[in-house]
Amino acid sequence: MPRYAQLPAYHDVVRAEWVDYNGHLRDAFYMLIFSFATDALIDEIGLDDSVRKARGRSIYTLEAHINYLHEIKQGAKVRVEMRVLAHDAKRIHLYLEMFADDGDQPVAASEQMLLHVDMSGPRSAAFDSDVQARVRALVDRQATLPVAQYAGRMVALPAQAGK
């Protein structure tokens, strides 16, 4: 169960083929799990496979950032909790945290920018009103959550005093 009832969650297990030579989940597979979680969110906001096909719409990932916080090993049960940090007519700024087993501290976090796309172009397109309403409702349910701990980070070396 998610730490916060307002958060959608995705569940999986670290598979043998996802583990590297150190016995840990390989870095690329963190993104795979986050991608599967994003698919679950897309279904939740009303863009499941049948709707995507019927409307000729989809979601593209424009940008993704991962923070690797703790190693996890084969067989670990993972849970990914998701929240929408911001959205507009065409985009969703999504934040995800991955937890191992029954842990309450994230093992990884990801931030992603998603774009709604009309596949006939393909080109960006405003969300249909029913999907936009579901996104808005999700954001409303999450309004009182604490700040997303790993959001807004960037890759950089720390500034060194007295360079």
N, C-alpha and C positions, 0 to 999 in steps of 0.2 A: 504494500500500500504506500502511496506517495506520502512524504512527510507532511505535505499540505494537501488537503482534500481537493483544493481547487486545481491542482496540477494534473494534466494528463500524464500517463506513464506508459512506457514500453518495457517489456521484459524479454530477456534472452539468456543464453548460457554460453560462456567462452568455450568454443569448440577446439578440438585438437589441431585442426588445420589453420587456426588463427594464432597459434603460439609460435614464438621465435626460438632461436638457439639458446636463449637465457631462461626459457621456460615461462616467459611472460607474454601477455597479449601483445601481438605485433602492432606497431603504431598505426599502420594503415587500417587495421580492423577496429580501432576505436572509431574512426570515421565511418566505417561500414555500419557499426552499431548505431551511431548517431544518425546515419542516413535512414536506417530502418525505422528509427524513432520518428524522424521527420515524416516518413511515409504514413505512420500511424496518426500523426497530427493532421496531415493533409486529409486523411479519411475523416477525422473528427470534425473538421471545419466544413465538411460537405463536398469534398472533391475526391470521393472514392473512385475506383477504376471505372465503374459504369457511368458516373457523371462526367468524368474526364473525357471518356469516349463519346458520349452523347453530345456534349457541348463543344468538343474540340478544344478543351482547355487543359492546362497543366501547370506545374510549378517547376521552376528552374532554381538551382542554387547559384547565386551570384558570387558569394564570398563565404568562406568558412574559416574559423580559427579554433584550434584545439589547445587546451591546457592539459598536459599530462601530469597528474598530481600524485598518484600512487600506482605501483605496479599491481596487476592482477594476473592470476594464473588460470590454466585450463580447469574447466569445471565450475569456475565461479559463476554464480547467478548474478546477472546484472539487471539493474533497473535504471531507466533513463526518465527523468522528470523534465517536463518542458514548460516554458512560459513564453508568452509574447511580450517583448520589451516595448515594442512600438509597431505601428502599422500605418499604412496610408492606403490609397485607392488600389495600388498594384503590388505593394511589397509588405513583407512581414519580417521584422527583426526578431529572430528567435534565439532563445537562450536554453541550453540543455545541460543538465548535470547527470553524470553516470555514477551509480553506487554499486558496490560489490556486496553480494550476499545480503545480509540484513543491516549492513553498515549505514551510519547516518552522516558520514563524511564523504564528500565526492571523491572518486578516484580520477575523474576527468571532467572537464567542462568544455562546452563548445558554444560559440556564438555564430549565427548564420544569418545571411540576408537572402531571403527567398523572393522570387518574382513570379507573379501570375502571368501566364503566357497564353495567347491565342495561337494554337498550333497551325493555323492556316497560313501564318506568315513565315516562320514564327515571329511574333512581335508581342511586346508587353501589352497587357490589357487590364482594365479595371476589373476587380472582382465582381461577380454577379451579386445582386443585392442579398440573396439568401446566404451566400458564403461570407460576405462582408458582415452581415448580422451575427453569424456564428463567431467570427473572429472578435468582433466587438464584445459579445457575450463572454467569451473566454477571457478577454482582457479585464472585463468588469469583475469576473469571479476571482481574478488574481490581484485586484487593486490593493489589498492590504498585506500582501506578502513582503517580507524583508527584501532589501536590495540584493540583486543578483551578484554574489560575491566575486565572481571572476569575469564579469562583463566589462567591456571597454578596455581590456588590456591590449598591449601591442608588443611586438617582438623588438627588443632593443637591449643593448648592453647598459648596465646602470652607469649613471654619470659618475665620474671619478673626481673627487676633490683634489685640487692642487695639481692638475695635469701638467 
